[in-house]
Amino acid sequence: MSFKRPDRQTAEHFVRPRSGRFAIPRRWIRIGTVAVVMVVAAPVVLIVGQRVGWPPARLSAAVTPAIQTDYSSGVEMAADPNGGYWVANTAGTVVPHGGAPTIGSLTVQSLQKPIVGMAATPDGGGYWLVASDGGVFSFGNANFYGSTGSIRLNKPIVGMAATPDGGGYWLVASDGGVFSFGDARFYGSTGSIRLNQPIVGMAATLDGRGYRLVASDGGVFSFGDAGFYGSTGSIRLNKPILGLAGSPDGSGYWLVASDGGVFSFGDASFYGSDGASGKSIVGMVVLPSTPGYALVDSGGASTVFEPAAAGSLAPPPLAGPTAEPGWTLAETADVASPSDWHWGDYSGQNSSDPENNFLSSNLSVSNGILDIHTQGQEGGGLCLCWGQPVSLYGRWQVQARFAGSSDHGFAILLWPNSEIWPQDGEIDISEISAPGKGETSSVVYGEPDNVQSIWITNPDVDVNEWHTYTVDWEPGEILIYIDGTLSQTVTAHVPDLPMHLALQAQPDVPVASSASGDLYVSSVQVFYPS
């Protein structure tokens, strides 16, 4: 596998970038007690919600519903702000899960149109069901504010979203037409726009002064104070998007596909997906009391994805080689602030593999841990290449762990400042071709003739755990350490031109859009010879 960063203008490499050029999303800040509800539909309907204080532990296992119902024709779901969630079928039979209370179901024997959406009140004391003709049915303390049941619609209703105070709601049609009731204000729609794919969901902002619509191809349309942070509209998906859910502080969102693929934008961190499980996913519940989310399948069972499973557990103390005279600590690079002007992010086409792209949105920070995410054919990366002294020889020490599918590759490496590869060399401190194999390799390229001096595999290193990877690069010699233990000594074809540190994650082969991986980094230190 050849790792190469995207093309950049060489003249820009060692000058300070324009302000904000490499800014990436910050980790979310926990919000107060505002409920956020996400609704999607057609043909399988998804409603996603969250509220601070909702106990994620209740979603750790499927709960046997008190009522057995037929989900074969499609399902909708809504989160109970006080714990658990409800799942309903198209006939309007509602089943509570995970401790959610039993409030009620439709008793109408034959609906004119199927139920396609559901939204809960802020306190969890009620919910609304909506049919494809816009008929609205209220339960518990959910008040009725109006419907489109008597209006001839251009396209069917596919979902709904409630206002933060529960005093109103929006209905959305498959053409993006938006209908406002109660204290829900109208901020715009796509009803007059020719869409590539139909709208399938809607989510309101925290203050109710805006909303986002999402199409089945992952196209996102923002209105009011809803920010746009990205979409999958240009990505070829394995399965259609079902809906979106906002991050707790509203500065990001997740898109969810019917196969369980999860796509993160803004400050919404990626914690995992069900993309390879074969399940039919119908909803996502955001975990507000601890970062993470749960995916709910068509049977009502849930799977939780949290930082504990995604690498933001506290790493152990650094375990580099013993300090010795002759080395001076030049910099401890702040991985929690990769927007620091010393870092440059990867953005654009991978010059060594035009089918792959690098996205700056694949960089995020959680609990002080940098996450470089790769999903499908989209990768991510950073280089410590701005405002640095000329780095001809030195020591680079990185604490990291890897996770992901066998179809993605990761590397901690030194790359030539000249961007001339392979002639000017490359030093791969740790190259992971498949985290599932649990092994790391070290590779050195150098002149003459780009000789690959070594490819040493360390099968006893579990790369899914935290390790400290270190390289000492000196004239005529390279020493590679793992957790302070010397792994390899290289004395032939040692590069002798300036280099910089790069961290990257990318697809190794053509992969499914739902396949993903992550490179987690907790510390970077750079030393130069005294």
N, C-alpha and C positions, 0 to 999 in steps of 0.2 A: 504494500500500500504506500502510495506516495502522498505525503502531506505537503500542501503548498497553500499559502495564504492568497487571497484574491489580489488581482492586479491593483496597484496604487501608483500614483505618480511618485517616482523615486525622489524627486526634488523636495517633496513634502515630508519625507520621513523624519527628519530631525529638527523640525521647527514646531513651535507650539500651535496646535490646531485652533481653529476659530472656536469661540465660546459655544459650548453646548454641542459640538459636533459629535462627541462620543458619549453624550449623556445616555444612560440606560435607566430603566425603571427601578425605583427603590422598593423595598419590602413594604407591605401594607401596614397601616396603623389601625389598630382595633377601633371600631366605631362604637356608638352608644347602642340604643335599643330600637333602632329603626329596622323594620323588616324589609327585605329585598326579595321580590318574587320574580321568577322568570317563567315564561309560558311558551310552549311550542306545540305544534300539532302536525296533522296531515301527512301520512295517514296515521302514524303512531304519534300520540300527543305527549308532550313533555312539559311539566311545570316544575320549576326549581325555585327554592326559596331558602332563606336563612335568617337567623336572628341571634344576636349576642346572648349567650347564656344557654343556648341549645346544647344539650349534652351529646357529644359525638359518640360516646361509648355505647349508646343505645343502638347505633347503627353497625356495630361490629359484627353482628350476625343477623341472619334473617329471622324475623318474628312470624310465627304461625298466625295468620289472620283469624279473627273470630268468625268471619264470614267467608265462605269459599265463593269465588265468583269466576266468571269466564272472561279471560283477558284476550282471547284469541282474535277478537275484532279490533283491538287497539286499546291503549291505556293512557290515562292522564295521571299526573301526580302533583301534589303540593306539599310543602314542608310545614309541619306544625311548629310554630316559633318556640313552643315550650318543650319540644322533644318529639322525635319521630316524624312520620309523614303519612299522608293518605294516598292511596292508589284507587283510581276509579276506572270503570270500563265505559264503553260508549253508550251503554244503557243507563248510566248514571248511578250504578251501584258503587258505593264508596266503602273501602276497607281500610281501617287504621293499621299502621305498623309502628313498631318501635316505641310504644307508649303513647301514641297519639290517641285522643279520646274519640269515642264513637259519637258522631253528631247527627248524621242522617244521610239518607240516600233518596233518590227519586223513586216514587212509587207509581209513576205513570207507566202503564203497561206497554204503550207503544208511542215513542217519541216521533214527531214529524221528521226530525233530523238528529243525527248522533251527537253525543257530547264530545267536544273536541278540546276543551280547556278547563282549567281549574286554578283558583287562586285563594289563598288563605287571608283572613283578617290579621292585623298586626299582633293581636293578643292571643291568637290561636283559638278563639272561641267560636269560630265559624268559617265558612268558605262559600265561594260561588262556583257554580258549574255553568259553562256556556256551550251551547249547541252550534252546529255549523251555520245555522240560519241567524245566529246572534241572539237567540232566546237565552235569557239569564235566569238561573235558579239559585235562590239564596237559602243558606242553612245557618243555624245558630245565630250569632249576633251580626252576621253579614246582612246588611241592608240592601234592598233593591233600589237601584238608581236609574234604571232604564235599560232598554235593549234595542236591537235592530230586528227583532222578530217580525215586525210589521212592515219592514222596509225591503224593497226589492234590491238585493245586493248584486254588484257586478261579479264578485267572486265570494266564495264562502269564507266565513270566519274560521280562523285556525288557532286562535289563542286569546289570552287576556292577561292583564297585569293590573294589580291593585295599587292605589296611591298609598304613600307611607302611613297616612293617618286612618286608612280604611274608609275614608269618606267618599270614595269614588273608584272608578276603574276605566281602563281602556280595553276595547276590543280591536283586534287586528285581523284583516282579511288576507288571503293569499296573494293579492296584488299589492299589498302594503297599505291599503286603505285603513285609516285609523278612526275610531269612533269613541268619543269621550262622554263620560257620564259622571254625575255627582260633581266633586271638586277636582276631577281630572281635567286638565287643560289640554287643548290641542296644540301641538308644536310642529306638526308637519307629517307628511306621509310620502309613500312612493306610488300612490294610486295613479299618478299621471306619468310615471316613468315606465318604460319598457324594460322589464327585468329579464336577466338571463335565466334565472330560476325563481320559483315562487317563494314568497315569505313563509317561514314556518314558525317564527317565534318573536317574542317581544319581551323586553325587560326595562323597568323604570329606573331612573337614577334615585339616589338616596333621598334627595329633597323633593322628588316628584316634579321637578321642573324640566324634565327631559326624559327621553327614552331611546332605546336602540331597537332596530328591527334586524333580523338575520334571515337570510335566504338559505335554501337547502344546499347551495354550493359554498356556504360560509361567507358570502358577501354581507357586510355589516353596514347599516345605514343609521347615522346618528342625528338626533333632533334635540332642540332645546339646549340644555347645558350638558348633554351627554357627549363625552369626548370620544374621538375615534382613535383606536390604538392598533388597528391592523385587522386582517381577515384572511380567509383561505380561498378567496374568490379566484386566485390565480393558481391554486394548487389542485392537482388531480387527486381526488379523494377516492378511497375504496368504497365508502358508504356515505350517504348524505348526512349533512348536519341536521340535528333535531332542534337545537336551540342554543341559547347563551345564558350565562349567569354572571353577574357582576361581582368583582372582588369586594371585600368588606369596606374598603374606603372609597370605592367607586372609581378608582384610577386604573382599572383594568377589567378584563373579563375572560371567561373561558367559553369556548365553543365545544359542543359535544356531538359526536356522530353516533349513528345507530349501532355501530359495532363496538362502541365504547372508546373510540379514539378521542383524546382530549387535546385541545389546542389552546395555548395560553398567550395572552396579549396584555400589554401594559404591565402593571405590577402584580398580575395574577400569576403566581408561581405554578410550575408544573410539578405534580407529585406522583404521577403515574397514570396509567390508563388500563382499560379492559380490552384494548384493541386486539389482543391475541387470544382472548378467552373463548371466542365463539358465542358469547352471550348476545342477546338482543337487549340493548340498553334503552331505557325510556326516560331517565331523569338523572339529575345531579343535585345533591344537597350540599351547600357550602357549609363547612365547619367553622363557625366564628369564634368559639371559645379556644380552639387550638387551630393553627393553620392547617388546611387540608380540605378535602371534600369526599363525598361518598357517591358512587354511581349505583343507580337502582335499575335492576333488570326487569324484564316483562313479567316475571313471577312475583315481583314485589321484594325480592331479596336485595341486600345492599353490600357493597364492598367499599371499605374505607381506604383512602390514600392520604397519608400524613407525612410530615417531614421525617419521622422516624424511619419510614420506609424509603425515603428519598434522599437521605444523606445529610440532613442538617443536624444530626446528633453531634454533640460536642466532640471534637477530635482530641486525640491524646496529645501530650506535650511533644514538641518537635524532637525528632530523634536523628539529627544529622551527624556527620563525622565530628570527632573531638576537635575543639578549637585549637588552633596552633598558630605560632608566630608567622607573620608574612601575609595574613589576610586581614583586610579592613572592611567592615560592614559598610557598604555604600548606600543601601536602601532597603527598607522593609516596605514593600509595595502593599498598599491598602486594598486588599481584594474586596472589602466591603464597600469600596467607593471606586469601582472601575471607571467612573466618569472622570476620575483624577486625570489631569492632562498628561501624565506619563503613560497612561494606557491608550491604546488605539484599538477600536473594535473592528471585526471583520464585517463587511457589508458588501454584498454583490456576488457576482458569479465566481465560482471556484475555477481559477485559471488552469488547474491541472485536471479538472473534470467538469466540463461545461454543463453537464446535466444537474450539477449540484449548486445550490446557492447558500451563502452565508447571510444570516439575518441578525441584526443587532437586537431584535426583540427576543432572541433566544438566550439573552443574558439576563440574569436576575440575581438578587441577593436575599437570603433568608437567614436570620439569626447570625449574621456576620459571615456566612458561607456563600461564596460565589458559585453559582450554578450555570454551567455552560451546557445548554440543552441542544439536542439534535433530534429531529423527528422527520420521518420520511426522507425526502431528498434535501431537506433543509438542515444546515449545520450552524455552528456558532464558534466564535473564537476571539481572542485578545492577543495583542502583542505589547510587550513592554519596550516600546520603540520610540517614544517621544521625549525629547528633552534630556536624553541620557548621554553620559560621556561615551566616547567611542569604546565599545566593549570588545577589545582584543585581549582575550584571556580573562579568567575570573572563576568564581564559584556561584552557582545558582542552586537554590534550595527551595523545593516546593512540597508542601504537604497537601495530599490529594487522595481522593478515592473515586472509583469509577462504577457505573451501573448502567445496564441497558441490554439491548438485544445483541445477538451475535452478528448482526448485519451492520453495526456501526463501529467506527474506529475512533480512537482518541490518542492524543499525543501531547507530551510536555517536551519541548524541543528548543534548540538554538537554531536560528535561521539567519542566513547571510544578509547583512545590511544592504549589500549590493543588489539583492533580489535576483542574482544570477545563480540559477540552480540547474543542474547539479554541480557545475564547474567550481563554484566557490564553497561547496561543502554543506553539511548538515549534521547536527548532533542530536539524535533522539534519546533523551534521557530516559523516558518511559514511553513506549508505544504499545497501545492496547488494540489488538485487532478484533477482540471479542471479549467483553467483560464476563460473559457467561462461562468462558474457559478458565477464568481466574488466573491468568498469567500475564506477565509483562515482558517486553523485549526491549533491548537497547541496540540502536543502530547508529553507525558513524559512516558518513560519506566523505571522501576527500580526494584530492589530486594525488598522483596523476590519473587521468581517465576516470574520475569519479569512482574510485575503488570503494566498494563497500567493505570497510575494514572488519566489522563484526556484525553479527546478528545473534545476540546471546539471549536465550529465553530463560526466565526464572519461574519454573512451574510451581515452586513452593510458596510463591507470594500470592495471597488472596487479594486481588486488586479491588474487590468490593469493600474491603476494609481500609481504614486510614493508614497511609504510609508516608514517610518523608523520602523524597527522591532528590538526590544531589549529584551534581557533576562538578568536578574540578577540571578545568581546561587550562593547560599550561603549554608552553612551547614544547612540541614533540610528545606530549603525553595527555591522556584523558583518563580520569578516574571516575567511575560511576558507583554510587553508594545507594543502598536501600536501607533505611532505618539505621544509618551509621555503619553498616557492614559493607565492606568493599565487595562489589559485585563483579567488576570487570576493569581491567587495565588495558588501554589501547596506546600503542606507540608508533603505529604505522599509519601513514596517510592522514595525519592529524591536520585539520583545517588551520590556516594561519591568516585568515582575514576576519575583520570585525563581524560580530553576530549579535543578535538580540533574542530574548526569551519570547516564546510563543506558546499559547495554550489553546487547543482546539479540539472540537468534536465534529464529526462529519460521517455521512454514510460511506460504508466500505464497498458496498455493491448496491445495485438497484434494489430498493426496499419498499415495502408497503407504507402507505402514508400514516398508518397507525403505529408502526414500529418506532421506538424512541430509545434514547440513552442520555446519560448525563455525566459530565466531569465536574466534580465538586472540589473546590480549592479553598483551603482555610488560611494558608500562609505562603508568602513569597518573599525570599530574602536574596539579596545580591551582594556578593563580596568581590573586591578587586585586590590584586596583589599589592602589598604595601610598597 
